[in-house]
């Protein structure tokens, strides 16, 4: 269970990072 929760946290962090990166890129392209 511990290993799975750590992996889940990593995947969530990756997804959030990807979303924020996309948002930043969109903002720059719009400007």
C-alpha positions in Angstrom: 0.0 0.0 0.0 2.8 2.4 0.9 4.5 1.9 -2.5 1.3 2.4 -4.3 0.5 5.6 -2.5 3.9 7.0 -3.2 3.5 6.1 -6.9 0.1 7.7 -6.9 1.5 10.9 -5.4 4.2 11.0 -8.0 1.6 10.5 -10.8 -0.6 13.2 -9.4 2.4 15.6 -9.1 3.4 14.9 -12.7 -0.2 15.6 -13.9 -0.4 18.8 -11.9 3.0 19.9 -13.2 2.0 19.2 -16.8 -1.2 21.2 -16.3 0.6 24.2 -14.9 3.2 24.0 -17.7 0.5 23.9 -20.3 -1.2 26.9 -18.6 2.0 28.9 -18.6 2.7 28.0 -22.3 -0.9 29.0 -23.3 -0.5 32.3 -21.4 2.8 33.1 -23.1 1.3 32.2 -26.6 -1.7 34.4 -25.9 0.5 37.3 -25.0 
